[in-house]
Amino acid sequence: MKIIGTGSALPEKVVYNDMLTGFLDTSDSWITTRTGIQTRHLLSKETLSELAITSASAAIQSSGLQPSDIDYLICSNVANSYVTPSLSSIILSPLGCCCPCTDLNGACAGFLYALDIADAFISTHRAKNILIVAAEEPSRFCNWHERETSVLFGDGAGAVVVTEGNGFVDFRVTADTHTDVLYYKRSLETTPYDRVEEKTMPLVMQGREVFKLAVRACIKDVDTILEKNNLTGDDIDMYLLHQANLRIIDSIREHLGQPKEKFPTNLQKYGNTSSASILILIDELSREGLIPDQSTLLLSAFGGGFVTGAAITKWSKIEYNS
Ligand code: ACO
């Protein structure tokens, strides 16, 4: 399997750290030194499905395929205003696609899980061209009176088209039950038989625990996938990691003893966009011509659950007609 098209879309509204100090006991210096985040884009006028459609259309267009050539659509999404229908069902017709579609909730590692599943479909000839779209609005999970979580996230969408080819070298996805360190609960309707009233509970996160779990899990994934493929850190040209916190990325980089230039980041501009983060990064780098043809990329992400994923791929340059 290989990536042949990319796209991304971000909300228009840019929120600077200083704009948060009007209603949160926080500061630009705390947020930048602890996380690296300087701004985030937040949904205000647009809807998440609109972002998903824009990013997916751009990915299809750059792939050189027609929407009718897509024979499977996978959306990575943690939550949006619809529980049903799925986000993939909502965007399918507006995209002009006519194929099976499904949503996947792999938290911030959803894109890696979607890639792993797409590879299984393609290698068994169940599908040839698969569109993967990650669209996330984590800003809507937070309690905006809580500085511990709300400053960290941004909204956005990213997409890739994958097809038969020899780009991907290997995948590793893992899961481990740590459901208490990061969760967001939504209330369901009560029934005559179950009268326990559940309340929606905005995102709860034990930041320090998540930080430690994330660093440990990512290092394990990266070490394991490198070793399994007889590679060392030096063989990787670029590490595209989940954009949650610059200090998490630095810890992984230090462990690998690799130079900063190999770890491009954009979390400074967008905050943590959950499973969309690596896709937005790939699309930006690729459109700016910053991913050399035939370079080897290592992707790695972690998310609530706790789930993680990593993949190694050889990159084939994509031509964009603007
Ligand atoms: N502004 C100012 N002060 C704050 C803020 C804020 N926004 N948030 C917390 N603080 C305070 C705390 O109250 C605490 O104060 P105290 O010392 O008086 O008790 C102090 O800052 C230190 O708090 P810590 O939580 O220990 O700070 P830490 O250095 O661990 O940084 C952070 C917190 C940024 C959340 C870090 O732990 C982190 O990045 N964790 C991982 C988060 C993450 O990646 N989440 C997503 C992963 S999965 C996914 O992507 C959905």
Residues whose N, C-alpha, C, O or C-beta is under 5 A from the ligand:
A	BS01	ACO	D25 T26 S27 W30 R34 T35 C108 R147 E148 V151 G207 R208 V210 F211 A244 N245 N272 S274 F302 G303 G304
